[in-house]
Amino acid sequence: MLGRPASHTIDGPVGLLEVVVEEPVEPARLQGLAVIAHPNPLQGGTMDNKVVHTLVRAFALAGWRAVRFNFRGVGKSEGTHDHGEGEVDDLLAVLADARTDPALRGLPVALAGFSFGGGVAAKAHARWRETAGSDAAALVLVSPAVTRLSVPDVPAHTLVVEGEQDDVVPLDAILNWARPQALPVAVVPGVGHFFHGQLPVLRELVRRHLQGLPPAASL
């Protein structure tokens, strides 16, 4: 397990959900709230995955409070795996709980995820857009599971990052999903699904993307 703050549990749709909250590197410059989803639990995915940890670090460096969690049936989270359906409810429950903090009032929201978690984050964003009437300030998807989940179209400002040699979610599949949306994809050359040896590159891609967003006051 990677070093991180202690987890706690919150009420979720089918029981308790295990959550970890990490503050921005400069807490006085809090930019917003990010909720980050992990890869497929059926293949060992948890919130302590190295790519998830890298996303957390990128958001923290860019000034965001980063919240990660275990989907139902993982770690201390109750319930059973629901193949990307109930997991959307899990993510939205974590988001709703985190937004009760008065320190976040008026600040933007970001959703992010890796692989299975990327697909769930995209689906959760579509649900968020229906209820909130607007897009999240940022949506960051790393190798979203477009071959296993029905991943909806996403906003034009979405950052999609893919490894050129990904053998779990192939680059061609990502491009076939992105092409009808005219959605750019950031491809990291020579990298597989888990970005071995290139996690700092991923972190910097995400951090620079977040720093290019408009100030919170204008969102």
VEXTIVO-922311 format. One record per residue (C-alpha): z, x, y; residue in one letter; residue number from 1. Coordinates in nm, 4 decimals, decimal comma. Each point is the difference from the previous one (the first is absolute). Layout:
N
<node zz="Z" xx="X" yy="Y" residu="A" num="NUM"/>
...
! end
This chain:
219
<node zz="0,0000" xx="0,0000" yy="0,0000" residu="M" num="1"/>
<node zz="-0,0912" xx="0,1319" yy="0,3429" residu="L" num="2"/>
<node zz="0,2785" xx="0,0463" yy="0,2499" residu="G" num="3"/>
<node zz="0,0458" xx="-0,3136" yy="0,2054" residu="R" num="4"/>
<node zz="0,2672" xx="-0,2261" yy="0,1513" residu="P" num="5"/>
<node zz="0,1980" xx="-0,2185" yy="-0,2385" residu="A" num="6"/>
<node zz="-0,1596" xx="-0,3279" yy="-0,0986" residu="S" num="7"/>
<node zz="0,1458" xx="-0,3451" yy="0,0525" residu="H" num="8"/>
<node zz="-0,1000" xx="-0,3447" yy="-0,1218" residu="T" num="9"/>
<node zz="-0,1154" xx="-0,3111" yy="0,1821" residu="I" num="10"/>
<node zz="-0,0705" xx="-0,3532" yy="-0,1177" residu="D" num="11"/>
<node zz="-0,3563" xx="-0,0352" yy="-0,1279" residu="G" num="12"/>
<node zz="-0,2110" xx="-0,2884" yy="-0,1288" residu="P" num="13"/>
<node zz="0,1233" xx="0,0330" yy="-0,3614" residu="V" num="14"/>
<node zz="0,3174" xx="0,2038" yy="0,0404" residu="G" num="15"/>
<node zz="0,1159" xx="0,3182" yy="0,1669" residu="L" num="16"/>
<node zz="-0,2490" xx="0,2583" yy="0,1299" residu="L" num="17"/>
<node zz="0,0881" xx="0,3682" yy="0,0323" residu="E" num="18"/>
<node zz="-0,0835" xx="0,1421" yy="0,3432" residu="V" num="19"/>
<node zz="0,0164" xx="0,3368" yy="0,1774" residu="V" num="20"/>
<node zz="-0,0157" xx="0,0255" yy="0,3800" residu="V" num="21"/>
<node zz="-0,0942" xx="0,3212" yy="0,1768" residu="E" num="22"/>
<node zz="0,0259" xx="0,0381" yy="0,3759" residu="E" num="23"/>
<node zz="-0,2610" xx="0,1758" yy="0,2152" residu="P" num="24"/>
<node zz="0,0374" xx="0,3717" yy="0,0590" residu="V" num="25"/>
<node zz="0,0773" xx="-0,0842" yy="0,3649" residu="E" num="26"/>
<node zz="0,2011" xx="-0,3265" yy="-0,0208" residu="P" num="27"/>
<node zz="0,0068" xx="-0,0414" yy="0,3769" residu="A" num="28"/>
<node zz="-0,3791" xx="-0,0473" yy="-0,0073" residu="R" num="29"/>
<node zz="-0,0161" xx="-0,2783" yy="-0,2576" residu="L" num="30"/>
<node zz="-0,3605" xx="-0,1246" yy="-0,0133" residu="Q" num="31"/>
<node zz="0,0232" xx="-0,2797" yy="-0,2534" residu="G" num="32"/>
<node zz="0,0665" xx="-0,0993" yy="-0,3592" residu="L" num="33"/>
<node zz="-0,2033" xx="0,1096" yy="-0,3023" residu="A" num="34"/>
<node zz="0,0375" xx="-0,1408" yy="-0,3517" residu="V" num="35"/>
<node zz="-0,1510" xx="0,2173" yy="-0,2736" residu="I" num="36"/>
<node zz="-0,0875" xx="-0,1139" yy="-0,3543" residu="A" num="37"/>
<node zz="-0,0081" xx="0,2116" yy="-0,3160" residu="H" num="38"/>
<node zz="-0,2529" xx="0,0356" yy="-0,2850" residu="P" num="39"/>
<node zz="-0,0200" xx="-0,1955" yy="-0,3245" residu="N" num="40"/>
<node zz="0,3408" xx="-0,0400" yy="-0,1695" residu="P" num="41"/>
<node zz="-0,1717" xx="-0,0346" yy="-0,3373" residu="L" num="42"/>
<node zz="-0,1151" xx="0,3601" yy="0,0409" residu="Q" num="43"/>
<node zz="0,3322" xx="0,1356" yy="0,1216" residu="G" num="44"/>
<node zz="-0,0430" xx="-0,0744" yy="0,3696" residu="G" num="45"/>
<node zz="0,3148" xx="-0,0200" yy="0,2130" residu="T" num="46"/>
<node zz="0,0950" xx="0,0391" yy="0,3642" residu="M" num="47"/>
<node zz="0,0767" xx="0,3683" yy="-0,0730" residu="D" num="48"/>
<node zz="-0,3663" xx="0,0774" yy="-0,0700" residu="N" num="49"/>
<node zz="-0,1130" xx="0,3123" yy="0,1890" residu="K" num="50"/>
<node zz="-0,2853" xx="-0,1781" yy="0,1792" residu="V" num="51"/>
<node zz="0,2396" xx="-0,2726" yy="0,1150" residu="V" num="52"/>
<node zz="0,2402" xx="0,2695" yy="0,1176" residu="H" num="53"/>
<node zz="-0,2873" xx="0,1612" yy="0,1909" residu="T" num="54"/>
<node zz="-0,0808" xx="-0,3300" yy="0,1719" residu="L" num="55"/>
<node zz="0,3662" xx="-0,0434" yy="0,0918" residu="V" num="56"/>
<node zz="0,0030" xx="0,3480" yy="0,1520" residu="R" num="57"/>
<node zz="-0,3176" xx="-0,0653" yy="0,1998" residu="A" num="58"/>
<node zz="0,1425" xx="-0,3204" yy="0,1468" residu="F" num="59"/>
<node zz="0,3340" xx="0,1668" yy="0,0797" residu="A" num="60"/>
<node zz="-0,1750" xx="0,2882" yy="0,1766" residu="L" num="61"/>
<node zz="-0,2026" xx="-0,2506" yy="0,2041" residu="A" num="62"/>
<node zz="0,3167" xx="-0,1801" yy="0,1122" residu="G" num="63"/>
<node zz="0,0138" xx="-0,2944" yy="-0,2399" residu="W" num="64"/>
<node zz="0,2886" xx="-0,1291" yy="-0,2080" residu="R" num="65"/>
<node zz="-0,1316" xx="0,0248" yy="-0,3564" residu="A" num="66"/>
<node zz="0,1233" xx="-0,2450" yy="-0,2635" residu="V" num="67"/>
<node zz="-0,0958" xx="0,0452" yy="-0,3650" residu="R" num="68"/>
<node zz="0,1146" xx="-0,2075" yy="-0,2923" residu="F" num="69"/>
<node zz="-0,0298" xx="-0,0510" yy="-0,3729" residu="N" num="70"/>
<node zz="-0,2073" xx="-0,2945" yy="-0,1104" residu="F" num="71"/>
<node zz="0,1588" xx="-0,2592" yy="-0,2272" residu="R" num="72"/>
<node zz="0,1039" xx="0,1447" yy="-0,3351" residu="G" num="73"/>
<node zz="0,0135" xx="0,3616" yy="0,1263" residu="V" num="74"/>
<node zz="0,3218" xx="0,1966" yy="0,0497" residu="G" num="75"/>
<node zz="0,2702" xx="-0,2304" yy="0,1308" residu="K" num="76"/>
<node zz="-0,2483" xx="-0,2715" yy="0,0953" residu="S" num="77"/>
<node zz="0,0350" xx="-0,3132" yy="-0,2094" residu="E" num="78"/>
<node zz="-0,2733" xx="-0,2112" yy="-0,1565" residu="G" num="79"/>
<node zz="-0,3089" xx="0,0925" yy="-0,2008" residu="T" num="80"/>
<node zz="-0,3396" xx="0,1420" yy="0,0884" residu="H" num="81"/>
<node zz="-0,2428" xx="-0,2647" yy="0,1303" residu="D" num="82"/>
<node zz="-0,3328" xx="0,1877" yy="0,0093" residu="H" num="83"/>
<node zz="-0,0295" xx="0,0139" yy="0,3781" residu="G" num="84"/>
<node zz="0,0804" xx="-0,3642" yy="0,0789" residu="E" num="85"/>
<node zz="0,3796" xx="-0,0243" yy="0,0280" residu="G" num="86"/>
<node zz="-0,0003" xx="0,3563" yy="0,1313" residu="E" num="87"/>
<node zz="-0,1594" xx="-0,1305" yy="0,3201" residu="V" num="88"/>
<node zz="0,3033" xx="-0,2244" yy="0,0402" residu="D" num="89"/>
<node zz="0,2243" xx="0,3020" yy="-0,0594" residu="D" num="90"/>
<node zz="-0,1664" xx="0,1989" yy="0,2784" residu="L" num="91"/>
<node zz="0,0174" xx="-0,2885" yy="0,2445" residu="L" num="92"/>
<node zz="0,3672" xx="-0,0561" yy="-0,0845" residu="A" num="93"/>
<node zz="0,0751" xx="0,3657" yy="0,0771" residu="V" num="94"/>
<node zz="-0,1930" xx="-0,0290" yy="0,3258" residu="L" num="95"/>
<node zz="0,1849" xx="-0,3159" yy="0,1028" residu="A" num="96"/>
<node zz="0,3393" xx="0,1541" yy="-0,0762" residu="D" num="97"/>
<node zz="-0,0761" xx="0,3215" yy="0,1893" residu="A" num="98"/>
<node zz="-0,1219" xx="-0,1887" yy="0,3067" residu="R" num="99"/>
<node zz="0,3405" xx="-0,1660" yy="0,0483" residu="T" num="100"/>
<node zz="0,1259" xx="0,3222" yy="0,1619" residu="D" num="101"/>
<node zz="0,0201" xx="-0,0616" yy="0,3770" residu="P" num="102"/>
<node zz="-0,1131" xx="0,3593" yy="0,0605" residu="A" num="103"/>
<node zz="-0,3449" xx="-0,1015" yy="-0,1275" residu="L" num="104"/>
<node zz="-0,0381" xx="-0,3066" yy="0,2205" residu="R" num="105"/>
<node zz="-0,3416" xx="0,0072" yy="0,1662" residu="G" num="106"/>
<node zz="-0,1150" xx="0,3102" yy="-0,1877" residu="L" num="107"/>
<node zz="-0,3137" xx="0,0052" yy="-0,2167" residu="P" num="108"/>
<node zz="-0,0227" xx="-0,0213" yy="-0,3775" residu="V" num="109"/>
<node zz="-0,1975" xx="0,2183" yy="-0,2392" residu="A" num="110"/>
<node zz="-0,0694" xx="-0,0453" yy="-0,3703" residu="L" num="111"/>
<node zz="-0,0984" xx="0,2797" yy="-0,2358" residu="A" num="112"/>
<node zz="-0,0391" xx="0,0627" yy="-0,3698" residu="G" num="113"/>
<node zz="-0,1358" xx="0,2283" yy="-0,2684" residu="F" num="114"/>
<node zz="-0,2218" xx="-0,1120" yy="-0,2897" residu="S" num="115"/>
<node zz="0,1470" xx="-0,3272" yy="-0,1366" residu="F" num="116"/>
<node zz="0,2227" xx="-0,0015" yy="0,3079" residu="G" num="117"/>
<node zz="-0,3041" xx="0,0363" yy="0,2239" residu="G" num="118"/>
<node zz="-0,1546" xx="-0,3091" yy="-0,1524" residu="G" num="119"/>
<node zz="0,3264" xx="-0,1892" yy="0,0395" residu="V" num="120"/>
<node zz="0,0329" xx="0,1164" yy="0,3616" residu="A" num="121"/>
<node zz="-0,3512" xx="-0,1296" yy="0,0780" residu="A" num="122"/>
<node zz="0,0805" xx="-0,3355" yy="-0,1615" residu="K" num="123"/>
<node zz="0,3317" xx="-0,0183" yy="0,1861" residu="A" num="124"/>
<node zz="-0,1789" xx="0,0756" yy="0,3250" residu="H" num="125"/>
<node zz="-0,2370" xx="-0,2920" yy="-0,0570" residu="A" num="126"/>
<node zz="0,3010" xx="-0,2270" yy="-0,0497" residu="R" num="127"/>
<node zz="0,1711" xx="0,1471" yy="0,3077" residu="W" num="128"/>
<node zz="-0,3112" xx="-0,0660" yy="0,2087" residu="R" num="129"/>
<node zz="-0,0024" xx="-0,3647" yy="-0,1088" residu="E" num="130"/>
<node zz="0,3606" xx="-0,0578" yy="0,1047" residu="T" num="131"/>
<node zz="0,0262" xx="0,2324" yy="0,3005" residu="A" num="132"/>
<node zz="-0,3432" xx="-0,0813" yy="0,1398" residu="G" num="133"/>
<node zz="-0,0807" xx="0,3671" yy="0,0605" residu="S" num="134"/>
<node zz="-0,0544" xx="0,3264" yy="-0,1838" residu="D" num="135"/>
<node zz="0,2727" xx="0,2538" yy="-0,0600" residu="A" num="136"/>
<node zz="-0,0193" xx="0,2941" yy="0,2382" residu="A" num="137"/>
<node zz="-0,0897" xx="0,2335" yy="-0,2859" residu="A" num="138"/>
<node zz="-0,1117" xx="-0,0324" yy="-0,3607" residu="L" num="139"/>
<node zz="-0,0159" xx="0,3222" yy="-0,2024" residu="V" num="140"/>
<node zz="-0,1455" xx="-0,0130" yy="-0,3518" residu="L" num="141"/>
<node zz="-0,0147" xx="0,3053" yy="-0,2257" residu="V" num="142"/>
<node zz="-0,2301" xx="-0,0462" yy="-0,3007" residu="S" num="143"/>
<node zz="0,0566" xx="-0,3783" yy="-0,0030" residu="P" num="144"/>
<node zz="-0,0402" xx="-0,1519" yy="-0,3468" residu="A" num="145"/>
<node zz="-0,3261" xx="-0,1828" yy="0,0659" residu="V" num="146"/>
<node zz="-0,0977" xx="0,0224" yy="-0,3686" residu="T" num="147"/>
<node zz="0,3154" xx="-0,1749" yy="-0,1248" residu="R" num="148"/>
<node zz="0,0958" xx="-0,2400" yy="0,2764" residu="L" num="149"/>
<node zz="-0,1951" xx="-0,2446" yy="0,2114" residu="S" num="150"/>
<node zz="0,0374" xx="0,1925" yy="0,3239" residu="V" num="151"/>
<node zz="-0,0991" xx="-0,2029" yy="0,3075" residu="P" num="152"/>
<node zz="-0,1956" xx="0,1195" yy="0,3007" residu="D" num="153"/>
<node zz="0,2132" xx="0,1880" yy="0,2504" residu="V" num="154"/>
<node zz="-0,0076" xx="0,0513" yy="0,3784" residu="P" num="155"/>
<node zz="-0,2393" xx="0,2528" yy="0,1501" residu="A" num="156"/>
<node zz="0,2901" xx="0,2197" yy="0,1127" residu="H" num="157"/>
<node zz="0,1218" xx="0,0510" yy="-0,3592" residu="T" num="158"/>
<node zz="0,0308" xx="0,3604" yy="-0,1175" residu="L" num="159"/>
<node zz="-0,1299" xx="0,0420" yy="-0,3558" residu="V" num="160"/>
<node zz="0,0463" xx="0,3418" yy="-0,1614" residu="V" num="161"/>
<node zz="-0,1587" xx="0,0896" yy="-0,3334" residu="E" num="162"/>
<node zz="-0,0281" xx="0,3116" yy="-0,2133" residu="G" num="163"/>
<node zz="-0,3528" xx="0,1109" yy="-0,0818" residu="E" num="164"/>
<node zz="0,0875" xx="0,0566" yy="-0,3671" residu="Q" num="165"/>
<node zz="0,2258" xx="-0,3018" yy="-0,0522" residu="D" num="166"/>
<node zz="-0,0337" xx="-0,1032" yy="-0,3643" residu="D" num="167"/>
<node zz="0,2402" xx="-0,2962" yy="0,0237" residu="V" num="168"/>
<node zz="-0,1636" xx="-0,1825" yy="0,2909" residu="V" num="169"/>
<node zz="-0,3428" xx="0,1685" yy="0,0224" residu="P" num="170"/>
<node zz="-0,1517" xx="0,0790" yy="0,3363" residu="L" num="171"/>
<node zz="-0,3053" xx="-0,2161" yy="-0,0795" residu="D" num="172"/>
<node zz="0,2271" xx="-0,3017" yy="-0,0503" residu="A" num="173"/>
<node zz="0,1717" xx="0,0589" yy="0,3339" residu="I" num="174"/>
<node zz="-0,3347" xx="0,0340" yy="0,1777" residu="L" num="175"/>
<node zz="-0,1362" xx="-0,3146" yy="-0,1656" residu="N" num="176"/>
<node zz="0,3042" xx="-0,1895" yy="0,1293" residu="W" num="177"/>
<node zz="-0,0168" xx="0,1550" yy="0,3470" residu="A" num="178"/>
<node zz="-0,3785" xx="-0,0175" yy="0,0524" residu="R" num="179"/>
<node zz="-0,0329" xx="-0,3779" yy="0,0625" residu="P" num="180"/>
<node zz="0,2763" xx="0,0310" yy="0,2589" residu="Q" num="181"/>
<node zz="-0,1642" xx="0,3002" yy="0,1719" residu="A" num="182"/>
<node zz="0,3405" xx="0,1592" yy="-0,0490" residu="L" num="183"/>
<node zz="0,0236" xx="0,3807" yy="0,0325" residu="P" num="184"/>
<node zz="0,1698" xx="0,1906" yy="-0,2823" residu="V" num="185"/>
<node zz="0,1651" xx="0,3398" yy="0,0477" residu="A" num="186"/>
<node zz="-0,0928" xx="0,2053" yy="-0,3075" residu="V" num="187"/>
<node zz="0,1996" xx="0,3131" yy="-0,0868" residu="V" num="188"/>
<node zz="-0,2358" xx="0,2385" yy="-0,1857" residu="P" num="189"/>
<node zz="0,0890" xx="0,1251" yy="-0,3458" residu="G" num="190"/>
<node zz="0,3126" xx="-0,2147" yy="-0,0322" residu="V" num="191"/>
<node zz="0,1053" xx="-0,2336" yy="-0,2806" residu="G" num="192"/>
<node zz="0,1994" xx="-0,3213" yy="0,0084" residu="H" num="193"/>
<node zz="0,3397" xx="0,1582" yy="0,0651" residu="F" num="194"/>
<node zz="-0,1166" xx="0,2475" yy="0,2680" residu="F" num="195"/>
<node zz="0,1495" xx="0,2950" yy="-0,1882" residu="H" num="196"/>
<node zz="0,0097" xx="0,3018" yy="0,2288" residu="G" num="197"/>
<node zz="-0,1291" xx="-0,2007" yy="0,2956" residu="Q" num="198"/>
<node zz="0,2963" xx="-0,2209" yy="0,0922" residu="L" num="199"/>
<node zz="0,0390" xx="0,1806" yy="0,3366" residu="P" num="200"/>
<node zz="-0,3622" xx="-0,0917" yy="0,0780" residu="V" num="201"/>
<node zz="0,0737" xx="-0,3641" yy="-0,0784" residu="L" num="202"/>
<node zz="0,3142" xx="0,0079" yy="0,2135" residu="R" num="203"/>
<node zz="-0,1870" xx="0,1401" yy="0,2978" residu="E" num="204"/>
<node zz="-0,2873" xx="-0,2481" yy="-0,0334" residu="L" num="205"/>
<node zz="0,2480" xx="-0,2880" yy="0,0134" residu="V" num="206"/>
<node zz="0,2142" xx="0,1523" yy="0,2740" residu="R" num="207"/>
<node zz="-0,2972" xx="0,0626" yy="0,2281" residu="R" num="208"/>
<node zz="-0,1286" xx="-0,3513" yy="-0,0631" residu="H" num="209"/>
<node zz="0,3360" xx="-0,1481" yy="0,1001" residu="L" num="210"/>
<node zz="0,0248" xx="0,2158" yy="0,3098" residu="Q" num="211"/>
<node zz="-0,3398" xx="-0,1310" yy="0,1085" residu="G" num="212"/>
<node zz="0,1205" xx="-0,3592" yy="0,0065" residu="L" num="213"/>
<node zz="0,0540" xx="-0,1653" yy="0,3395" residu="P" num="214"/>
<node zz="0,3566" xx="0,0091" yy="0,1345" residu="P" num="215"/>
<node zz="0,2332" xx="-0,2668" yy="-0,1376" residu="A" num="216"/>
<node zz="0,0170" xx="-0,1747" yy="0,3366" residu="A" num="217"/>
<node zz="-0,3757" xx="-0,0711" yy="-0,0106" residu="S" num="218"/>
<node zz="-0,0106" xx="-0,1400" yy="-0,3566" residu="L" num="219"/>
! end
